[in-house]
């Protein structure tokens, strides 16, 4: 199952890179976790080579991580819900030890993090609990289940999470976060809205203007590896794209959220990475963060919430007629259920000589990028034009159009 989860959700590998950058910056907790997980920093940095881009990315990750820790420690909410916690060592840091910490991420991440955190926290007198729960943030029932037993208000936090979401997924996340905050009270903190400015400004401060070319190349590579155009949704203000600002404002208005900006330099501690930078680089980096913001998002009280839709429990049926496969889907295909979709297809494909597949979505409410990857895997196996989709609702058709899958699939 882990292999299926990795193939349908490849973006989780980026979380391990984040841990390695923290190790390289000098974070002792990150180094301890990397050792327990058998993650080799040299696998990311290419042996002993430490090039300029790696130094800049290390500074970006360290600054974002440390600043958000300080901001979260300052809020009045006693519960922190870390959306897309990855492999960061937040449960171990003193800034958050008085907060009930809930790390949420994909099952493949949580299956590793939950026992590891339990082991590393054993014998430590952490005043507040720390726990890890699997969740798909585009699925409200999944997100809400992660908060069972929690008393509000809550502080939701996401860092480098929005980058990996498609246009439809970011709307689902925003709608779900709003529902949670209306019920529990609290806020959603994220530096991701200005991720493009933050990354490029930090890189330019540390390694110069050439970093812009290099980081765009890195994002292109990351996009090809994850089948998601990184940072390409209306919640992200990319570097140099002034038309992104009204798009972001329109999205927030559409989903019923209002924003307050928090100047990141006000919360910048003496970063661990500063010990690896010269005086000019440190000064330039501090200056860069004076114009960068984390965003605090709360429900707009004047917004009217549309009636919530529920898709029911996920289900899948398969039937083979000669060399033709019919797959019938129900409910939602997201990061939690896409591995089941892939497993069902590959089982049938391994037992039959298939030439084509029809995927009936008449009873499917939603499909995420994880589900789209399964359709892509099916297309690669059966050949272009041999995967037919029928019964897709208006939302799913729009997802196909936004992601270009209407050119990959035959949609009827």
NORRATA-V640171 format. One record per pair of residues at least 24 apart in sequence whose C-alpha atoms are under 7 Angstrom apart, sorted by the first residue. I is the first residue (numbers start at 1). GAP is how many residues later the second one is. D is the distance in Angstrom with one decimal. If there is no record, write none. Layout:
# NORRATA-V640171
[[I:GAP:D] [I:GAP:D]]
This chain:
# NORRATA-V640171
[[2:106:6.3] [4:335:5.2] [5:103:6.5] [5:334:5.5] [8:330:6.5] [8:331:6.4] [8:362:4.9] [8:365:5.9] [8:366:6.6] [9:326:6.6] [9:361:5.8] [10:216:5.5] [11:215:5.5] [15:71:5.0] [15:72:6.0] [16:71:6.2] [17:27:6.7] [18:43:6.7] [19:68:6.0] [19:69:5.9] [21:37:4.9] [21:40:6.6] [22:36:6.9] [22:39:6.9] [22:40:5.9] [24:34:7.0] [25:33:6.3] [25:37:6.6] [25:247:5.9] [25:248:4.8] [26:246:5.9] [26:247:6.9] [29:60:6.1] [30:58:6.9] [30:59:5.9] [52:155:6.0] [53:158:6.6] [53:161:7.0] [56:146:6.7] [56:147:4.7] [56:150:5.7] [56:151:6.2] [57:146:6.8] [59:214:6.0] [60:139:6.0] [60:142:5.9] [62:211:6.7] [63:208:6.7] [67:197:6.6] [67:200:5.5] [67:201:5.2] [67:202:7.0] [69:26:6.8] [70:25:7.0] [70:197:6.0] [71:196:6.5] [77:76:5.7] [77:77:5.4] [77:78:5.9] [77:109:6.8] [78:76:6.8] [79:75:5.0] [79:76:6.1] [80:74:6.1] [80:75:4.9] [80:76:5.9] [81:74:6.1] [81:75:4.7] [81:76:6.1] [82:74:6.1] [82:75:5.0] [82:76:6.0] [83:73:6.8] [83:74:5.8] [83:75:4.9] [84:74:6.2] [84:77:5.9] [87:26:6.8] [91:39:6.1] [97:29:5.8] [97:30:6.2] [97:31:6.1] [98:29:5.5] [98:30:5.1] [99:29:5.6] [100:28:5.1] [100:29:5.1] [100:30:5.9] [101:28:6.4] [101:29:4.6] [101:30:6.3] [102:28:5.9] [102:29:5.0] [102:30:5.5] [103:28:6.3] [103:29:4.6] [103:30:6.2] [104:28:5.9] [104:29:5.0] [104:30:5.6] [104:31:6.0] [105:28:6.9] [105:29:5.3] [105:30:5.6] [106:28:5.4] [106:29:5.9] [106:30:6.6] [107:27:4.9] [110:24:5.8] [136:199:6.2] [136:200:6.5] [137:36:5.6] [138:31:5.9] [138:34:5.0] [138:35:4.8] [140:36:5.4] [152:32:4.5] [152:33:6.0] [153:31:5.0] [153:32:4.5] [153:33:4.8] [154:30:6.5] [154:31:6.3] [154:32:4.9] [154:33:6.7] [155:31:5.5] [155:32:5.1] [155:33:5.8] [156:31:6.2] [156:32:4.5] [156:33:6.2] [157:31:5.6] [157:32:4.7] [157:33:5.8] [158:31:6.6] [158:32:5.1] [159:31:5.8] [159:32:6.2] [159:33:6.0] [160:32:5.9] [162:30:6.2] [163:67:5.2] [163:68:4.3] [164:64:6.4] [164:66:5.6] [164:67:6.7] [166:62:6.9] [166:67:6.2] [166:203:7.0] [167:66:4.9] [167:67:6.9] [168:231:6.4] [169:199:6.6] [174:81:6.4] [175:80:5.8] [178:79:7.0] [178:121:5.8] [181:118:6.9] [182:117:6.8] [187:109:6.5] [187:110:5.8] [187:111:5.2] [188:108:5.6] [188:109:5.0] [188:110:6.5] [189:105:6.9] [189:106:5.7] [189:107:4.7] [189:108:6.4] [190:104:5.6] [190:105:5.4] [190:106:6.8] [191:102:6.6] [191:103:4.1] [191:104:6.0] [192:44:6.7] [193:42:5.8] [193:43:4.5] [193:44:5.6] [194:42:6.3] [194:43:5.1] [194:44:6.7] [194:99:6.9] [195:41:6.8] [195:42:6.9] [195:43:6.7] [196:41:6.3] [196:42:4.2] [196:43:4.6] [197:41:6.3] [197:42:4.7] [198:94:6.4] [200:39:7.0] [201:87:6.1] [202:83:6.0] [202:86:6.7] [205:76:6.0] [205:79:5.1] [205:80:5.2] [206:75:5.1] [206:79:6.8] [256:43:5.9] [256:44:5.2] [256:47:5.4] [257:40:6.1] [257:41:5.5] [257:42:4.6] [257:43:5.0] [258:39:5.6] [258:40:5.5] [258:41:6.1] [258:42:5.4] [259:36:6.4] [259:37:5.6] [259:38:4.7] [259:39:6.7] [260:35:5.8] [260:36:5.1] [260:37:6.5] [261:32:5.7] [261:33:5.9] [261:34:4.7] [261:35:6.2] [262:31:5.2] [262:32:5.1] [262:33:6.0] [263:27:6.6] [263:29:6.1] [263:30:4.6] [263:31:6.5] [264:25:5.9] [264:26:6.8] [264:28:5.9] [264:29:5.2] [264:30:6.1] [265:24:5.0] [265:25:5.1] [311:54:5.4] [323:30:5.9] [323:31:4.4] [323:32:5.3] [323:33:6.8] [324:30:5.9] [324:31:6.0] [324:32:5.1] [324:33:5.7] [325:29:6.9] [325:31:6.3] [325:32:4.5] [325:33:6.2] [326:31:5.7] [326:32:4.8] [326:33:5.9] [327:31:6.1] [327:32:4.7] [327:33:6.0] [328:31:5.9] [328:32:4.7] [328:33:6.5] [329:31:6.2] [329:32:5.6] [329:34:6.5] [329:35:5.8] [330:33:4.9] [330:34:4.6] [331:32:6.6] [331:33:4.9] [331:34:5.5] [332:32:5.9] [332:33:5.5] [332:34:4.9] [332:35:6.0] [333:33:6.3] [333:34:4.7] [333:35:6.3] [333:38:5.5] [334:33:5.9] [334:34:4.9] [334:36:5.7] [334:37:5.8] [335:35:5.3] [338:32:5.9] [338:33:5.2] [342:32:5.8] [355:27:5.9] [356:26:6.2] [356:30:4.7] [356:31:5.9] [357:29:6.4] [357:30:4.9] [357:31:6.2] [358:29:5.9] [358:30:4.6] [358:31:5.8] [359:29:6.1] [359:30:4.8] [359:31:6.2] [360:29:6.1] [360:30:5.0] [360:31:5.9] [361:29:5.9] [361:30:4.9] [361:31:5.1] [362:28:7.0] [362:29:4.2] [362:30:5.8] [366:30:6.1] [367:29:6.5] [384:24:6.9] [385:24:6.2] [385:25:6.0]]
